[in-house]
Amino acid sequence: MTNFTERLTSVLSQAWSWWSEGLNRKDTLTVSSLALLIILGWLTFISKIYKSRNSKLPPGPRGLPLVGNLPFLHPDLHTYFARLANTYGPIFKLQLGTKLGVVVTSPSLAKQVLKDHDTTFANRDVPAVGRTATYGGLDITWTPYGPEWRMLRKVCVREMLSNTSLETMYSLRKREVERMVREIHGKVGSPVNLGEQLFLTILNIITSMLWGGGGHDDERITSLGTEFKEVVGEITELLGKPNVSDFFPGLARFDLQGLDREMRVSSSKFDRIFECIIEERLKLIDGEKGVEIKDFLQMLLRLKDEGDNNNTPFTMNHLKALLMDMVVGASDTTSYTVEWTIAELMNNREAMRKAQEELEVVVGLDSKLEESHLPKLHYLQAVMKEVLRLHPALPLLVPHCPSSACEIGGYTVPEGARVFINVWAIQRDPSIWDNPLEFNPERFLNGKWDFSGKDFNYFPFGSGRRMCAGIPMAERMFMYELATLLHSFDWELPLDSEFDLKEKFGIVLKKATPMIAIPTPRLSNPTLYT
């Protein structure tokens, strides 16, 4: 059946290419509609055969012919999936065009997917625009499980994101956090868009660690941060848009919505910036032999030149794809999580008081906070964990894709299905958590839960082989920025403003409305802000 599908898709594609060559735009649109109807009719036929051969599929809501459950999807998928789980159970299916979606909403079934059958589910269902943005899927997120992925994981975990590597770049992070404090101090008494400020600061921290070790050109770094902010916004928006090419892979080559073309334009902007920065760095290396530069770009260039003993070369496209991962993947996730934390603390003044009292004891109001203080901030670490319980950055994680049919919870999950793990719902399950909707950092003071992914009641960064590789960096950046904001300033809502904690689902879970707050200095000496 699979070979037949591939052959038929190929024939239709060739016929389309041949037919459309001599047609004008109006005729092409007519033919496009006709071709779409033919393909959808074929897909309906295939779908009926497919369902009849898979009687052990999980239960799920009935869908429409051709499109399945697509018309009924709610924009806030994490809450929509949680409601469906109440009706159909902890594992259910959705027909998403020709793709089968399977949603898992219980710790025991999540364990089966991410631990018991980890290797089978170690691949990703790569979205069309995601592949375009990452040089054909050469990054650590989308690369299929195998030697190439293991090489990239090794580069990230052992070289880039090890504690030793992160320690060497502390000065770069400190520079950007102190810049943030100066900017906010200049707006004391006035409303500050915290979401915007946090995003730009995190982006500057990331780009500084990527290639800011070659000098301290503040104007250059600020300019790059502003440029990247615009392109990151374009890319994340495209990644979050529903794409016909993902639900009907046979139509992907036609790019009916033009999303792939748009992504090519946006990602080419990144590529030009990367090429320019890499070229500048290579010139600097050639011109100043023996100069030691400590940033991620220098590490990656060294690894590219050294090669790999396992015959899996680390290429320039791998290098640029990892840079793309760092810029796009880490900026939104960290900045939105810090924004959620400030919002939760402003809504729970007792927790805010405890966090700031801890900072006064550990750091003191006559001193600046340093990263070396962070391990002593136990209550603030509990605050971070509680925020990631309530508002995990990726509420459905990154969808998994089984390399072969596998039985989960007594049901068959077919090869190639798109598997969602609703960690948002699991971490709010009243059968697991006391008062699950209450913001209560004290529940994490017992040291029971961490980010290792071993406990499937709490795994905000995922679990198994494909769990987030950037946890050490994310934890440092999150804690350093949050602790600095709470230590340096008190925060109040503007007069006549309404406070809410409504969520907006996307590639990353964010607040539906930006967090606007007014800062007031806390430190005893004004010179600590300059």
C-alpha positions in Angstrom: 0.0 0.0 0.0 2.8 2.4 0.8 4.6 1.8 -2.5 1.3 2.2 -4.4 0.7 5.6 -2.5 4.2 6.8 -3.4 3.9 5.8 -7.0 0.5 7.4 -7.4 1.6 10.6 -5.8 4.7 10.7 -8.1 2.5 10.2 -11.2 0.1 12.9 -10.2 3.0 15.3 -9.5 4.5 14.6 -12.9 1.2 15.1 -14.7 0.7 18.3 -12.8 4.2 19.6 -13.9 3.6 18.6 -17.5 0.1 20.1 -17.7 0.8 23.4 -15.9 3.8 24.3 -18.1 1.6 25.7 -20.9 -1.2 27.2 -18.8 -1.7 30.8 -17.7 -2.3 31.7 -14.1 -6.1 31.4 -14.3 -6.0 28.0 -15.9 -3.4 26.8 -13.5 -5.7 27.7 -10.6 -8.5 25.7 -12.2 -6.3 22.7 -12.8 -5.0 23.0 -9.2 -8.5 22.7 -7.9 -9.2 19.7 -10.1 -6.0 18.0 -9.1 -6.8 18.7 -5.5 -10.2 17.0 -5.8 -8.7 14.0 -7.5 -6.1 13.6 -4.9 -8.5 14.1 -2.0 -10.8 11.5 -3.5 -7.9 9.0 -3.7 -7.0 9.8 -0.1 -10.5 9.0 1.0 -10.3 5.6 -0.6 -6.9 4.9 1.0 -8.2 6.2 4.3 -11.1 3.7 4.3 -8.8 0.8 3.6 -6.4 2.0 6.2 -9.1 2.1 8.9 -10.4 -1.3 8.1 -6.9 -2.8 8.6 -6.3 -1.1 11.9 -9.1 -2.2 14.2 -7.0 -1.7 17.3 -6.6 2.0 16.8 -7.3 4.2 19.9 -10.8 5.6 20.2 -11.5 9.1 19.1 -14.1 11.6 17.8 -15.7 11.0 14.4 -14.4 13.2 11.6 -15.6 14.3 8.2 -14.7 12.7 4.9 -11.3 13.8 3.4 -10.4 16.2 6.2 -11.1 14.1 9.3 -11.1 16.1 12.5 -9.2 19.2 11.1 -12.3 21.5 11.0 -13.0 20.9 14.7 -9.6 21.6 16.1 -9.5 24.5 18.7 -6.7 27.0 18.5 -5.7 26.2 22.1 -4.8 22.6 21.3 -3.5 21.7 24.8 -6.9 22.5 26.5 -8.9 21.0 23.6 -6.9 17.8 23.8 -7.4 17.7 27.6 -11.2 18.0 27.2 -11.2 15.2 24.6 -9.2 13.0 27.0 -12.1 13.3 29.5 -14.4 11.8 26.9 -12.2 9.2 25.1 -9.6 8.4 27.7 -5.8 8.9 28.2 -5.0 7.8 24.6 -7.1 8.8 21.7 -6.8 9.4 18.0 -7.6 12.3 15.6 -7.6 12.0 11.8 -5.7 15.1 10.6 -6.2 14.9 6.9 -4.2 11.8 5.8 -2.1 12.0 9.0 -3.2 10.1 12.1 -2.7 12.0 15.3 -2.4 10.2 18.6 -2.7 12.1 21.9 -1.4 10.7 25.2 -2.5 12.2 28.5 -1.4 10.0 31.4 2.0 9.4 33.1 1.9 5.7 32.6 1.3 5.9 28.8 3.8 8.7 28.5 6.3 6.4 30.1 5.5 3.7 27.5 6.2 6.1 24.7 9.2 8.0 26.1 10.9 5.2 28.0 9.7 1.7 27.4 9.6 2.2 23.6 11.9 5.2 23.4 13.9 4.0 20.4 10.7 3.4 18.4 9.4 6.9 19.1 12.7 8.6 18.8 11.9 10.2 15.4 10.0 13.4 14.7 7.2 14.2 12.3 9.0 17.1 10.6 6.7 20.0 9.4 7.4 21.2 5.9 8.4 24.7 6.9 10.5 23.3 9.8 12.6 21.3 7.3 13.1 24.4 5.1 14.1 26.5 8.1 16.8 24.1 9.2 18.8 23.4 6.0 16.7 20.3 5.2 16.2 19.2 8.8 19.9 19.1 9.8 19.4 20.5 13.3 19.1 18.5 16.5 15.3 18.9 16.7 14.3 17.4 13.4 17.2 15.1 12.4 16.0 11.4 12.4 17.3 9.2 15.2 20.6 7.7 14.1 24.4 8.4 13.8 23.9 11.9 12.5 21.5 12.8 15.4 23.9 11.2 17.9 26.7 13.3 16.5 24.7 16.5 16.9 23.6 15.6 20.4 27.2 15.0 21.4 28.2 18.4 20.0 25.4 20.1 22.0 25.6 18.3 25.3 29.4 17.6 25.6 30.8 20.6 23.8 28.4 23.6 23.7 26.1 23.1 26.7 28.3 21.5 29.2 28.7 23.2 32.6 32.4 23.9 31.7 31.5 25.6 28.5 28.7 27.6 30.1 31.0 28.8 32.9 33.5 30.2 30.4 30.7 32.4 28.9 29.4 33.9 32.2 30.9 37.3 31.4 28.8 37.4 28.2 25.6 36.7 30.0 26.4 39.1 32.7 27.1 41.9 30.2 23.6 41.5 28.7 21.8 41.2 32.1 23.4 44.4 33.3 22.4 46.1 30.1 18.8 45.1 30.8 19.0 46.4 34.4 20.3 49.8 33.1 17.5 50.0 30.6 14.8 49.2 33.1 16.3 51.6 35.6 15.9 54.3 33.0 12.2 53.6 32.9 11.6 53.6 36.7 8.0 54.7 37.5 6.8 54.1 33.9 5.1 51.0 32.5 7.5 48.5 31.0 6.5 45.8 28.5 8.2 43.0 30.3 7.6 40.4 27.5 9.3 42.6 24.9 12.2 43.5 27.3 12.7 39.9 28.3 12.7 38.6 24.7 15.3 41.1 23.5 17.5 40.5 26.5 17.4 36.7 26.1 18.0 37.1 22.4 21.1 39.3 23.2 22.3 36.8 25.7 22.0 33.9 23.2 23.7 35.8 20.4 26.4 37.0 22.7 27.2 33.4 23.7 27.0 32.3 20.1 29.4 34.8 18.7 29.9 37.7 21.1 33.2 36.4 22.5 35.2 38.0 19.7 34.9 41.5 21.0 32.6 43.8 23.0 31.0 45.9 20.3 27.8 46.7 22.1 26.3 48.6 19.2 26.9 45.7 16.9 25.3 43.2 19.3 22.3 45.4 19.9 21.9 45.8 16.1 22.0 42.1 15.6 19.5 41.5 18.4 17.0 43.9 16.8 17.5 42.3 13.4 17.1 38.8 14.8 14.0 39.7 16.7 12.1 40.5 13.5 13.2 37.3 11.7 12.5 35.1 14.8 9.0 36.5 14.9 8.5 35.6 11.2 9.8 32.1 11.6 7.9 31.2 14.7 4.7 32.6 13.1 5.2 30.4 10.1 6.0 27.3 12.2 2.7 27.9 14.1 0.4 28.2 11.1 -1.7 25.1 10.1 -0.2 23.9 6.8 -2.0 21.7 4.3 1.4 20.2 3.3 1.6 18.7 6.8 -1.9 17.2 6.8 -1.7 16.0 3.2 2.0 15.2 2.6 1.2 14.3 -1.0 0.4 17.9 -1.7 3.5 19.3 -0.1 5.3 19.8 -3.4 2.6 22.2 -4.5 2.9 24.4 -1.4 -0.7 25.5 -1.8 -0.6 28.1 0.9 2.8 29.5 0.0 4.1 28.9 3.5 7.2 27.1 2.3 8.1 30.0 0.0 7.7 32.5 2.9 9.9 30.3 5.1 12.6 30.3 2.4 12.6 34.1 2.4 12.7 34.3 6.2 15.4 31.6 6.7 17.5 33.1 3.9 17.7 36.3 6.1 19.2 34.2 8.9 21.5 32.5 6.5 22.9 35.8 5.2 23.5 36.9 8.8 25.2 33.6 9.7 27.4 33.8 6.6 28.5 37.3 7.4 29.3 36.5 11.1 31.1 33.3 10.1 33.1 35.1 7.5 34.1 37.9 10.0 35.1 35.2 12.5 37.3 33.3 10.0 39.0 36.6 9.1 39.6 37.3 12.8 41.1 33.9 13.3 43.4 34.2 10.3 44.5 37.7 11.2 45.2 37.0 14.9 46.8 33.6 15.3 46.8 32.3 18.8 43.9 34.6 20.0 41.6 32.6 22.3 37.9 33.4 21.7 35.3 31.8 24.0 31.9 31.4 22.4 29.8 28.7 20.7 30.8 29.8 17.2 34.4 29.2 17.9 33.7 25.7 19.4 31.6 24.8 16.3 34.2 26.0 13.8 36.8 24.0 15.7 34.6 20.8 15.6 34.0 21.3 11.9 37.7 21.5 11.1 38.6 18.5 13.4 36.0 16.2 11.8 34.6 13.1 13.5 36.0 9.7 14.2 32.7 8.0 13.5 32.6 9.0 9.8 29.7 11.4 10.5 31.1 14.7 9.4 30.0 18.0 11.1 29.4 20.3 8.2 28.9 24.0 7.8 25.1 23.4 7.3 25.0 21.4 10.5 26.8 24.4 12.2 24.3 26.9 10.8 21.3 24.7 11.7 22.5 24.5 15.3 22.8 28.3 15.4 19.3 28.5 14.1 18.1 26.1 16.9 19.8 28.2 19.5 18.4 31.6 18.3 14.8 30.4 17.5 14.4 27.7 20.1 15.8 29.3 23.2 14.7 32.9 22.8 10.9 32.4 23.0 10.9 29.5 25.5 13.0 31.3 28.1 11.6 34.8 27.8 8.0 33.6 27.9 8.7 31.4 31.0 10.3 34.3 32.8 7.3 36.5 31.9 4.9 33.8 33.2 6.9 33.8 36.5 6.7 37.5 37.0 3.0 37.4 36.3 2.4 34.5 38.8 4.4 36.2 41.5 2.6 39.5 41.0 -0.7 37.6 41.4 0.7 35.9 44.5 2.3 38.5 46.7 3.2 36.1 49.5 5.3 34.1 47.1 6.9 37.3 45.7 7.7 38.4 49.3 9.4 35.0 50.1 11.5 35.1 46.9 12.7 38.7 47.5 13.4 38.0 51.2 15.6 35.0 50.1 17.5 37.3 47.7 18.1 39.8 50.5 19.6 37.1 52.7 21.7 35.4 50.0 22.8 38.5 48.0 21.9 41.6 50.1 20.5 44.9 48.9 23.9 46.4 48.8 25.3 44.0 46.2 24.6 42.9 42.6 23.4 39.3 42.0 25.9 37.0 40.5 25.3 33.5 38.9 27.3 32.0 41.8 24.4 33.0 44.1 21.8 30.9 42.2 22.4 27.5 43.8 21.6 29.0 47.2 18.2 30.3 46.0 16.2 27.3 46.9 12.8 29.0 47.1 13.3 30.7 43.7 14.2 27.3 42.2 10.9 26.0 43.5 9.2 29.0 41.9 10.8 28.1 38.6 9.6 24.5 38.8 6.1 25.5 39.8 5.8 27.8 36.8 7.1 25.1 34.5 4.4 22.8 36.0 1.6 25.2 35.3 3.0 26.7 32.1 5.4 24.3 30.3 7.1 26.1 27.4 6.0 23.3 25.0 2.7 22.1 26.4 2.5 19.2 23.9 6.3 18.8 23.7 7.7 18.2 20.2 5.5 15.5 18.5 7.1 12.1 18.2 6.8 9.8 15.2 7.1 6.0 15.5 9.4 4.2 13.1 7.2 1.1 13.2 3.8 0.2 14.6 3.8 -0.1 18.3 1.3 -1.0 21.0 0.6 1.6 23.6 -2.0 1.1 26.3 -3.5 -1.9 24.4 -3.9 0.1 21.2 -1.9 0.2 18.0 -0.1 3.4 17.2 0.8 3.0 13.4 4.1 3.8 11.9 4.3 7.5 10.9 1.6 8.7 13.3 2.0 12.1 14.9 2.2 11.5 18.7 1.4 14.3 21.1 2.3 14.1 24.8 0.0 16.5 26.7 2.5 17.3 29.5 0.4 20.5 30.3 -2.6 18.3 31.2 -0.6 15.7 33.0 1.0 18.4 35.2 -2.4 19.8 36.1 -4.1 16.4 36.7 -6.0 16.5 40.1 -5.4 12.8 40.6 -1.7 13.5 40.7 -1.4 17.0 42.2 -3.1 18.6 45.2 -4.9 21.8 44.2 -3.4 21.6 40.7 -4.5 25.0 39.5 -3.0 26.8 42.6 0.4 28.5 42.3 2.2 26.9 45.2 6.1 26.8 45.0 6.2 25.0 48.4 5.2 21.7 46.7 8.7 21.6 45.1 10.8 22.4 48.3 11.0 18.7 49.2 13.4 18.1 46.3 11.3 15.3 44.9 11.0 16.5 41.3 13.7 17.6 38.9 14.1 18.1 35.1 15.7 14.7 34.5 12.5 13.3 32.9 12.5 10.2 35.1 9.2 11.0 36.9 6.4 11.1 34.4 4.2 13.1 36.7 6.5 16.1 36.0 8.7 16.4 32.9 8.4 19.9 31.4 11.5 19.4 29.2 10.4 16.0 27.9 12.1 12.6 28.6 14.1 9.9 26.8 16.5 10.3 24.0 14.8 13.3 22.5 14.4 15.4 25.7 15.6 19.0 25.5 19.4 19.2 25.2 19.5 22.8 26.4 18.3 22.4 30.0 21.5 23.5 31.6 21.6 26.7 29.6 17.9 27.4 30.0 18.0 26.9 33.7 21.0 29.3 34.1 19.5 32.0 31.9 16.0 31.7 33.4 17.3 31.9 37.0 19.8 34.6 36.4 17.4 36.9 34.6 14.5 36.3 37.0 16.5 36.6 40.1 18.1 39.9 38.8 14.6 41.4 38.0 13.3 40.5 41.5 16.4 41.6 43.4 16.8 44.9 41.6 13.1 46.0 41.4 9.7 45.8 42.9 6.9 45.4 40.4 3.4 46.8 40.3 0.6 46.9 37.8 -0.3 50.3 36.2 -3.4 52.0 37.6 -6.7 50.9 36.1 -5.1 47.9 34.3 -6.6 44.4 34.5 -4.6 41.4 35.5 -5.1 38.0 33.9 -3.3 34.7 33.4 -4.9 33.6 30.2 -2.8 31.5 27.9 -2.3 31.6 24.1 -1.2 28.3 22.5 1.4 28.4 19.8 4.8 26.9 19.2 5.5 28.1 22.7 2.9 28.7 25.4 2.7 32.5 26.1 0.5 34.9 27.9 -2.6 36.0 25.9 -1.8 39.7 26.9 1.7 41.1 27.4 2.9 41.6 31.0 3.0 45.4 31.6 4.4 46.4 35.0 6.0 49.4 36.7 9.5 48.9 38.2 10.7 50.6 41.5 14.3 50.3 42.6 15.1 48.0 45.5 18.9 48.2 45.8 20.4 50.5 48.4 23.0 52.2 46.2 22.0 53.8 42.8 25.4 53.1 41.4 24.6 49.4 41.4 22.3 50.2 38.5 25.0 51.7 36.3 
